[in-house]
Amino acid sequence: MGETIVSMQSINKSFPGVKALDNVRFELESGEVMALLGENGAGKSTLVKILSGVYARDSGTMEIFGKPYGDLSPKQAQAAGIAIIHQELNMCRHLTVAENMFLGREKTQYGVLSNAVMEQEAQKILSELKIEIDPAQVVGDLTISKQQMVEIAKALSVNARILVMDEPTSSLTSKEIDDLFRIIRALKESGCGIIYISHRLEELQYIADRVTIMRDGQYVASMRFKDTNVNEIITHMVGREIKEKFPRLPGKRGKEVLTVKNLNAGRMVRNVNLTLYEGEVVGLAGLVGAGRTETTRAIFGIDPKESGEIWLDGRQIKITCPRDAIKAGVVLAPEDRKKDGLCTKLSIRHNLALPNLDLICGSAGVVNRKKEDALCEKAMSSLSVKASGVETDAGNLSGGNQQKIVVGKWLARNSRVVIFDEPTRGIDVAAKVEIYNIINTLKSQGIAVMIVSSEMPEVLGISDRIVVMCDGRVTGEVMADETSQSEILTYATRFDSKAG
């Protein structure tokens, strides 16, 4: 670590009805990883958007490499050496790696666009980072982790010396995370300063030098990571001590609710059998690519089934589309809540009402406003949604509150089975506990709950029973309080022998 390369003092920023930043200060040194932490809605994204030129601050001072700056445009921020890698990658999927890296700065030779020159320069940068990607490959054909590596290489191609990473590991496997951390360490050694935003506090021990913590739009504390611990960080983030990270509710398993028999759907769902019971939370565990999400999609009717049976409360049901599943009482909170679970440009009211039109419309097909208001009020109050009102756009909510809306739209239907796919991805510690409490409430009501999660401590902490998948098959089933991570991992790596 060395000189201070970013200094932001007394930063204020307000939006209509909301003060997003209140007298915030932030500093970054060269050659360090600064973890910027806080709950959803703490102001982290607003702060880095001011730094990267997306927003203009209302007041406060900002210096970059010792030079004072007023309001920046994104182009000026880039010229100052700042690059941001968003959680939702901004890539042109139909273009090549080299074309993405030099988008807007295309290289020419003799006045003609030269892919060869761009590929040569892209290869040089990729090689320096020890990233094995063909510059001529189409980005859409790459994995998410490889696309992220391209984003980093793109940032370095514009000589970025300040790199902002927003939830960079949320969609990566353990091996891919190791590769990312290796690159981060190399960037540190070159003197690059990195602002690292993440809710996965356990990974900070491997890369973070310091932490800056925000809460409710205000600066709370800065400290060296080695001088603190995760519990202290969480206390600063939420303003109180969270004693129980996984508040599992004890309960007695009731009668059989959902039975899946010999389900086959494409390459990733092969002869799957599982059973869900009243008042029980079943964790569906496995490595990335095990077929867990594909199984939930097949059950819910998103993906076509090739064969198999689904039984609900002792009778066989036919699910060919999500409408069939919803009508039967089987609902899904999907993995990608923004893409598949919400209409982000619509209000909370409309998101809650859309899948329940059959319940709130009269015989003439006209929405009964009183029923709609009652449905929205029940969801907002029972889930403690933090918003100014039901007319707020869903896209303006924090990740945790968006997840509550995804769940809330199903509460009015008295569903028998609720499936959660990665319910806490990208949300903070306190919001996670709120989601767990929602799961416990459903469990106490006798609803059968299934949760898919890539976080092993979460699966062990909130589930009563765990079904493990590998290579599209169920390879093991254990009780959560009688197993361990190593046993689950053993089941999760029971691949089929492909020998002839």
C-alpha positions as CSV (number, residue, x, y, z in Angstrom):
1,M,0.0,0.0,0.0
2,G,1.2,3.5,-0.7
3,E,-0.2,6.9,-1.6
4,T,-3.8,7.9,-1.3
5,I,-5.2,7.7,-4.8
6,V,-8.9,8.4,-3.9
7,S,-10.1,10.9,-1.3
8,M,-13.8,11.6,-1.0
9,Q,-14.9,13.9,1.9
10,S,-18.3,15.1,3.1
11,I,-20.1,13.5,0.1
12,N,-23.9,14.1,0.0
13,K,-26.4,12.9,-2.5
14,S,-30.2,12.9,-2.4
15,F,-32.9,11.5,-4.7
16,P,-36.6,12.5,-4.5
17,G,-37.7,11.5,-1.0
18,V,-34.4,9.7,-0.2
19,K,-31.0,10.9,1.2
20,A,-28.7,8.3,-0.3
21,L,-25.4,9.7,1.1
22,D,-25.1,11.8,4.2
23,N,-21.7,13.3,4.8
24,V,-19.8,10.2,3.7
25,R,-16.0,10.0,3.5
26,F,-13.9,7.4,1.7
27,E,-10.2,6.8,1.0
28,L,-8.3,4.3,-1.2
29,E,-4.6,3.8,-1.3
30,S,-2.5,2.4,-4.2
31,G,-1.8,-1.3,-4.1
32,E,-4.6,-2.2,-1.7
33,V,-7.9,-4.0,-1.7
34,M,-10.5,-1.9,0.2
35,A,-13.7,-3.8,1.0
36,L,-16.6,-1.5,0.8
37,L,-19.3,-3.1,3.0
38,G,-22.8,-2.4,4.1
39,E,-26.4,-3.7,3.9
40,N,-28.4,-3.3,0.7
41,G,-29.4,0.4,0.6
42,A,-26.4,1.5,2.7
43,G,-25.2,3.8,-0.2
44,K,-22.3,1.7,-1.5
45,S,-23.4,1.7,-5.1
46,T,-24.3,5.4,-5.0
47,L,-20.8,6.3,-3.7
48,V,-19.0,4.3,-6.4
49,K,-21.3,5.7,-9.1
50,I,-20.2,9.2,-8.1
51,L,-16.6,8.1,-8.3
52,S,-17.1,6.6,-11.7
53,G,-19.1,9.6,-13.1
54,V,-22.6,8.0,-13.3
55,Y,-24.0,10.4,-10.6
56,A,-23.2,13.9,-9.7
57,R,-22.8,14.6,-6.0
58,D,-24.8,17.3,-4.3
59,S,-21.9,18.5,-2.2
60,G,-18.5,17.4,-0.9
61,T,-14.9,17.2,-2.3
62,M,-13.2,14.6,-4.3
63,E,-9.5,14.1,-5.2
64,I,-8.1,11.4,-7.5
65,F,-4.3,10.9,-7.5
66,G,-4.1,14.1,-5.6
67,K,-6.0,16.2,-8.2
68,P,-9.2,17.8,-7.1
69,Y,-12.2,17.0,-9.3
70,G,-15.7,18.5,-9.6
71,D,-18.5,16.4,-11.1
72,L,-17.1,13.7,-13.5
73,S,-18.6,12.3,-16.6
74,P,-18.1,8.5,-17.2
75,K,-15.5,9.4,-19.9
76,Q,-13.7,11.8,-17.6
77,A,-13.6,9.1,-14.9
78,Q,-12.2,6.6,-17.4
79,A,-9.5,9.2,-18.4
80,A,-8.7,9.6,-14.7
81,G,-8.0,5.9,-14.4
82,I,-11.2,4.6,-13.0
83,A,-13.0,1.5,-14.2
84,I,-16.0,-0.4,-12.7
85,I,-16.9,-4.0,-13.2
86,H,-20.6,-4.4,-12.4
87,Q,-22.3,-7.4,-10.9
88,E,-24.4,-7.7,-14.1
89,L,-21.7,-7.6,-16.8
90,N,-22.1,-5.1,-19.5
91,M,-20.8,-7.1,-22.5
92,C,-21.9,-7.2,-26.2
93,R,-22.4,-10.9,-26.3
94,H,-22.4,-11.1,-30.1
95,L,-18.9,-9.4,-30.4
96,T,-15.5,-11.1,-29.9
97,V,-13.3,-10.7,-26.8
98,A,-11.1,-8.2,-28.6
99,E,-14.0,-6.2,-30.0
100,N,-15.5,-5.9,-26.5
101,M,-12.1,-4.8,-25.0
102,F,-11.7,-2.0,-27.6
103,L,-15.4,-1.0,-28.0
104,G,-15.5,2.7,-28.7
105,R,-11.7,2.8,-29.0
106,E,-11.4,0.5,-32.1
107,K,-7.9,0.1,-33.7
108,T,-7.3,0.9,-37.3
109,Q,-4.5,0.2,-39.8
110,Y,-4.2,2.4,-42.9
111,G,-7.5,4.0,-42.0
112,V,-9.3,0.6,-41.9
113,L,-10.7,-1.2,-38.9
114,S,-8.2,-3.9,-37.9
115,N,-9.3,-6.9,-36.0
116,A,-5.8,-8.3,-36.2
117,V,-4.3,-5.3,-34.3
118,M,-7.0,-5.4,-31.6
119,E,-6.6,-9.2,-31.2
120,Q,-2.8,-8.8,-30.9
121,E,-3.1,-6.1,-28.2
122,A,-5.9,-8.0,-26.4
123,Q,-3.7,-11.1,-26.3
124,K,-0.9,-9.2,-24.8
125,I,-3.0,-7.9,-21.9
126,L,-4.7,-11.4,-21.4
127,S,-1.2,-13.0,-21.3
128,E,0.0,-10.5,-18.7
129,L,-2.9,-11.6,-16.5
130,K,-2.3,-15.3,-17.3
131,I,-5.9,-15.5,-18.6
132,E,-6.3,-18.2,-21.2
133,I,-8.9,-16.9,-23.5
134,D,-8.8,-16.6,-27.3
135,P,-9.3,-12.9,-28.3
136,A,-11.2,-14.0,-31.4
137,Q,-13.8,-15.9,-29.4
138,V,-17.3,-14.6,-29.2
139,V,-18.1,-13.3,-25.7
140,G,-21.5,-14.9,-25.6
141,D,-19.9,-18.4,-25.8
142,L,-17.8,-17.8,-22.7
143,T,-18.7,-18.7,-19.1
144,I,-19.7,-15.9,-16.7
145,S,-16.3,-16.1,-15.0
146,K,-14.4,-15.8,-18.3
147,Q,-16.6,-12.8,-19.2
148,Q,-15.6,-11.3,-15.9
149,M,-11.9,-11.8,-16.8
150,V,-12.5,-10.0,-20.1
151,E,-14.0,-7.1,-18.2
152,I,-10.9,-6.9,-16.0
153,A,-8.7,-7.1,-19.1
154,K,-10.8,-4.3,-20.7
155,A,-10.3,-2.1,-17.7
156,L,-6.5,-2.6,-17.8
157,S,-6.5,-1.8,-21.6
158,V,-7.6,1.7,-20.7
159,N,-4.8,1.9,-18.1
160,A,-7.2,1.8,-15.1
161,R,-5.4,2.3,-11.8
162,I,-8.6,2.3,-9.7
163,L,-10.8,-0.8,-10.2
164,V,-14.2,-1.2,-8.6
165,M,-15.6,-4.7,-8.4
166,D,-19.2,-5.1,-7.5
167,E,-20.1,-8.6,-6.2
168,P,-17.5,-10.3,-8.5
169,T,-17.9,-13.8,-7.0
170,S,-21.7,-14.1,-6.9
171,S,-21.9,-16.4,-9.9
172,L,-18.5,-18.1,-9.8
173,T,-17.4,-21.6,-8.8
174,S,-14.6,-22.2,-6.1
175,K,-12.0,-22.7,-8.9
176,E,-13.1,-19.6,-10.7
177,I,-12.9,-17.6,-7.5
178,D,-9.4,-18.8,-6.9
179,D,-8.5,-17.5,-10.4
180,L,-10.1,-14.2,-9.7
181,F,-8.2,-13.8,-6.4
182,R,-4.9,-14.6,-8.2
183,I,-5.6,-11.8,-10.6
184,I,-6.5,-9.4,-7.8
185,R,-3.2,-10.1,-6.1
186,A,-1.3,-9.4,-9.3
187,L,-3.2,-6.1,-9.7
188,K,-2.3,-5.1,-6.2
189,E,1.4,-5.8,-6.8
190,S,1.3,-3.6,-9.8
191,G,0.0,-0.7,-7.7
192,C,-3.6,-0.8,-8.7
193,G,-6.1,0.2,-6.0
194,I,-9.2,-2.0,-5.8
195,I,-12.6,-1.2,-4.3
196,Y,-14.2,-4.6,-3.6
197,I,-18.0,-4.7,-2.8
198,S,-19.3,-8.1,-1.5
199,H,-21.8,-9.6,0.9
200,R,-19.6,-12.8,1.1
201,L,-17.7,-11.7,4.2
202,E,-15.9,-15.0,4.6
203,E,-13.9,-14.4,1.4
204,L,-12.4,-11.1,2.5
205,Q,-9.7,-12.9,4.6
206,Y,-8.0,-13.9,1.3
207,I,-7.8,-10.5,-0.3
208,A,-8.9,-7.5,1.8
209,D,-6.4,-5.1,3.3
210,R,-8.9,-2.7,4.8
211,V,-12.6,-2.3,5.1
212,T,-14.9,0.7,5.0
213,I,-18.4,0.1,6.4
214,M,-21.5,2.1,5.6
215,R,-25.0,2.1,7.1
216,D,-28.1,4.0,6.0
217,G,-26.2,6.3,3.7
218,Q,-23.6,7.2,6.3
219,Y,-19.9,6.4,7.0
220,V,-19.6,4.1,10.0
221,A,-16.0,3.0,10.3
222,S,-12.7,2.1,8.5
223,M,-10.2,-0.4,9.8
224,R,-7.5,-2.8,8.7
225,F,-9.0,-6.2,8.1
226,K,-6.5,-8.0,10.2
227,D,-7.5,-5.9,13.2
228,T,-11.2,-6.9,13.1
229,N,-13.4,-10.0,12.6
230,V,-16.5,-10.9,10.7
231,N,-18.8,-10.6,13.8
232,E,-17.6,-7.1,14.5
233,I,-18.0,-6.1,10.8
234,I,-21.6,-7.4,10.8
235,T,-22.4,-5.5,14.0
236,H,-21.1,-2.3,12.3
237,M,-23.1,-3.0,9.2
238,V,-26.5,-3.6,10.8
239,G,-26.1,-1.5,14.0
240,R,-26.7,-4.5,16.2
241,E,-25.3,-7.9,17.0
242,I,-26.8,-10.7,14.9
243,K,-26.6,-13.7,17.3
244,E,-28.2,-16.3,15.0
245,K,-27.1,-16.2,11.4
246,F,-29.2,-19.3,10.5
247,P,-32.4,-19.1,12.7
248,R,-33.7,-22.6,11.9
249,L,-37.1,-23.2,13.4
250,P,-37.5,-26.6,15.0
251,G,-40.6,-28.5,13.8
252,K,-42.3,-31.8,13.2
253,R,-42.5,-33.2,9.7
254,G,-46.0,-33.7,8.6
255,K,-47.6,-35.6,5.8
256,E,-46.2,-36.1,2.3
257,V,-47.0,-33.1,0.0
258,L,-44.9,-33.3,-3.2
259,T,-43.4,-36.4,-4.7
260,V,-41.3,-36.3,-7.9
261,K,-40.8,-39.7,-9.5
262,N,-38.2,-40.5,-12.2
263,L,-38.1,-37.0,-13.6
264,N,-36.1,-36.5,-16.8
265,A,-35.6,-33.1,-18.5
266,G,-32.7,-32.7,-20.9
267,R,-29.1,-33.5,-20.0
268,M,-29.1,-32.0,-16.5
269,V,-32.2,-33.7,-15.0
270,R,-31.8,-37.5,-15.1
271,N,-34.2,-39.8,-13.3
272,V,-34.6,-37.5,-10.3
273,N,-36.7,-38.7,-7.3
274,L,-37.5,-36.6,-4.3
275,T,-40.2,-36.0,-1.7
276,L,-41.2,-32.9,0.2
277,Y,-43.2,-32.9,3.5
278,E,-45.4,-30.5,5.4
279,G,-43.5,-28.2,7.7
280,E,-40.0,-29.3,6.4
281,V,-37.3,-27.4,4.6
282,V,-35.4,-29.5,2.1
283,G,-32.0,-28.2,0.9
284,L,-31.0,-29.1,-2.7
285,A,-27.2,-29.1,-2.7
286,G,-24.5,-29.7,-5.2
287,L,-21.8,-28.1,-7.2
288,V,-22.4,-25.6,-10.0
289,G,-23.7,-27.5,-13.0
290,A,-25.2,-30.4,-10.9
291,G,-28.7,-29.8,-12.3
292,R,-30.4,-28.2,-9.2
293,T,-31.8,-25.2,-11.0
294,E,-32.8,-27.3,-14.0
295,T,-34.7,-29.6,-11.7
296,T,-36.7,-26.7,-10.1
297,R,-37.4,-25.4,-13.6
298,A,-38.7,-28.7,-14.8
299,I,-40.9,-29.2,-11.7
300,F,-42.3,-25.6,-12.1
301,G,-43.0,-26.2,-15.8
302,I,-40.6,-23.7,-17.3
303,D,-38.6,-26.4,-19.1
304,P,-40.3,-29.3,-20.8
305,K,-40.2,-32.7,-19.1
306,E,-39.3,-35.8,-21.1
307,S,-40.7,-38.2,-18.6
308,G,-41.6,-38.6,-15.0
309,E,-44.5,-38.0,-12.6
310,I,-45.3,-35.3,-10.1
311,W,-47.7,-36.0,-7.2
312,L,-49.3,-33.4,-5.0
313,D,-51.2,-34.4,-1.8
314,G,-51.6,-37.9,-3.0
315,R,-52.8,-37.3,-6.5
316,Q,-50.9,-37.1,-9.7
317,I,-50.8,-33.6,-11.4
318,K,-49.8,-32.6,-14.9
319,I,-47.5,-29.5,-15.1
320,T,-46.7,-28.4,-18.6
321,C,-46.2,-24.7,-17.9
322,P,-45.8,-22.4,-14.9
323,R,-49.5,-21.6,-15.0
324,D,-50.3,-25.3,-14.2
325,A,-47.9,-25.3,-11.3
326,I,-49.2,-22.1,-9.8
327,K,-52.8,-23.3,-10.1
328,A,-51.9,-26.5,-8.4
329,G,-50.1,-24.7,-5.5
330,V,-46.4,-25.1,-6.5
331,V,-44.5,-21.9,-6.9
332,L,-40.9,-20.8,-7.5
333,A,-38.8,-17.9,-6.5
334,P,-36.2,-18.1,-9.3
335,E,-32.4,-17.8,-9.2
336,D,-32.3,-14.5,-11.2
337,R,-34.9,-12.4,-9.5
338,K,-34.5,-9.4,-11.8
339,K,-34.7,-11.4,-15.0
340,D,-37.2,-14.1,-14.1
341,G,-38.9,-13.1,-10.9
342,L,-39.8,-9.4,-11.3
343,C,-40.9,-6.8,-13.8
344,T,-38.4,-4.2,-12.6
345,K,-39.9,-1.3,-14.5
346,L,-43.3,-1.9,-12.9
347,S,-44.5,-0.9,-9.4
348,I,-44.5,-3.2,-6.4
349,R,-48.3,-3.1,-6.7
350,H,-48.3,-4.5,-10.2
351,N,-45.6,-7.1,-9.4
352,L,-47.7,-8.4,-6.6
353,A,-51.0,-8.3,-8.6
354,L,-49.9,-9.8,-11.9
355,P,-49.7,-13.5,-11.0
356,N,-52.9,-13.1,-8.8
357,L,-55.3,-11.6,-11.4
358,D,-57.5,-14.6,-11.1
359,L,-58.0,-13.8,-7.4
360,I,-58.5,-10.1,-7.6
361,C,-60.5,-9.7,-10.8
362,G,-64.3,-9.8,-10.9
363,S,-66.4,-11.9,-13.3
364,A,-66.0,-9.1,-15.9
365,G,-62.2,-9.3,-15.8
366,V,-61.9,-5.9,-14.0
367,V,-59.5,-5.6,-11.1
368,N,-61.2,-5.2,-7.8
369,R,-59.1,-2.4,-6.2
370,K,-60.1,-3.3,-2.7
371,K,-58.9,-6.9,-3.1
372,E,-55.7,-5.6,-4.8
373,D,-55.0,-3.2,-1.9
374,A,-55.6,-5.9,0.7
375,L,-53.2,-8.3,-1.2
376,C,-50.5,-5.6,-1.4
377,E,-51.0,-4.6,2.3
378,K,-50.7,-8.2,3.5
379,A,-47.5,-8.8,1.5
380,M,-45.9,-5.5,2.5
381,S,-46.6,-5.8,6.2
382,S,-46.0,-9.5,6.7
383,L,-42.7,-9.4,4.9
384,S,-41.6,-6.0,6.3
385,V,-40.8,-4.6,2.8
386,K,-38.8,-1.4,3.1
387,A,-40.2,1.0,0.5
388,S,-42.0,4.4,0.4
389,G,-45.2,2.7,-0.9
390,V,-46.6,0.1,-3.3
391,E,-46.2,2.5,-6.2
392,T,-42.4,2.3,-6.0
393,D,-40.8,0.7,-9.0
394,A,-39.5,-2.8,-8.1
395,G,-36.2,-2.0,-9.8
396,N,-35.5,0.7,-7.3
397,L,-35.6,-1.7,-4.3
398,S,-32.6,-3.2,-2.6
399,G,-31.8,-6.9,-3.4
400,G,-33.3,-8.1,-0.2
401,N,-36.6,-6.2,-0.7
402,Q,-36.8,-7.4,-4.3
403,Q,-36.6,-11.0,-3.0
404,K,-39.4,-10.2,-0.6
405,I,-41.6,-9.1,-3.4
406,V,-40.8,-12.2,-5.4
407,V,-42.0,-14.3,-2.4
408,G,-44.8,-11.9,-1.5
409,K,-46.7,-12.4,-4.8
410,W,-47.2,-16.1,-3.9
411,L,-48.4,-15.6,-0.3
412,A,-51.9,-14.8,-1.4
413,R,-52.4,-18.1,-3.1
414,N,-52.0,-20.4,-0.1
415,S,-49.4,-22.4,-2.0
416,R,-48.6,-25.9,-0.9
417,V,-45.0,-25.9,-2.1
418,V,-42.6,-23.0,-2.3
419,I,-39.3,-23.5,-4.0
420,F,-36.4,-21.0,-3.5
421,D,-33.5,-21.0,-5.9
422,E,-30.5,-19.1,-4.5
423,P,-32.8,-16.9,-2.3
424,T,-30.0,-14.9,-0.6
425,R,-27.6,-14.3,-3.6
426,G,-26.4,-10.7,-3.6
427,I,-28.1,-9.6,-0.4
428,D,-26.6,-8.6,2.9
429,V,-26.4,-10.4,6.2
430,A,-29.4,-8.8,7.9
431,A,-31.6,-9.3,4.8
432,K,-30.5,-12.9,4.7
433,V,-31.8,-13.5,8.2
434,E,-35.1,-11.9,7.2
435,I,-35.4,-14.3,4.2
436,Y,-34.6,-17.2,6.6
437,N,-37.4,-16.0,8.9
438,I,-39.8,-16.0,6.0
439,I,-38.8,-19.5,5.2
440,N,-39.4,-20.4,8.9
441,T,-42.9,-18.8,8.7
442,L,-43.8,-20.8,5.7
443,K,-42.6,-24.0,7.4
444,S,-44.6,-23.2,10.6
445,Q,-47.7,-22.9,8.4
446,G,-47.2,-26.5,7.1
447,I,-46.0,-25.5,3.7
448,A,-43.4,-27.7,2.1
449,V,-40.2,-25.7,1.3
450,M,-37.3,-26.5,-0.9
451,I,-34.2,-24.2,-1.1
452,V,-31.4,-24.4,-3.7
453,S,-28.2,-22.8,-2.5
454,S,-24.5,-22.8,-3.5
455,E,-23.5,-21.7,0.0
456,M,-22.9,-24.8,2.0
457,P,-23.2,-23.2,5.4
458,E,-26.6,-21.8,4.3
459,V,-27.8,-25.3,3.2
460,L,-26.7,-26.8,6.5
461,G,-28.0,-23.9,8.6
462,I,-31.5,-23.5,7.3
463,S,-32.5,-27.0,6.0
464,D,-34.0,-29.9,7.9
465,R,-33.1,-32.5,5.2
466,I,-30.6,-32.2,2.4
467,V,-30.8,-33.8,-1.0
468,V,-27.5,-33.8,-3.0
469,M,-27.2,-33.8,-6.8
470,C,-24.3,-34.4,-9.1
471,D,-24.3,-34.6,-12.9
472,G,-28.1,-34.3,-13.1
473,R,-28.8,-37.2,-10.6
474,V,-29.7,-37.4,-6.9
475,T,-26.6,-38.9,-5.4
476,G,-27.3,-38.7,-1.6
477,E,-29.8,-37.7,1.0
478,V,-29.0,-36.7,4.6
479,M,-30.4,-35.0,7.7
480,A,-28.9,-31.6,8.2
481,D,-28.0,-32.1,11.9
482,E,-26.4,-35.4,11.2
483,T,-24.1,-34.5,8.3
484,S,-21.1,-32.3,7.5
485,Q,-19.8,-30.3,4.6
486,S,-17.3,-33.0,3.7
487,E,-20.0,-35.7,3.5
488,I,-22.2,-33.5,1.3
489,L,-19.1,-32.7,-0.9
490,T,-18.5,-36.5,-1.2
491,Y,-22.1,-37.0,-2.6
492,A,-21.7,-33.9,-4.8
493,T,-18.7,-35.3,-6.6
494,R,-20.2,-38.8,-7.4
495,F,-19.9,-38.4,-11.1
496,D,-20.9,-41.2,-13.5
497,S,-18.0,-43.1,-15.0
498,K,-17.9,-42.2,-18.7
499,A,-15.5,-45.1,-19.6
500,G,-16.8,-47.2,-22.4
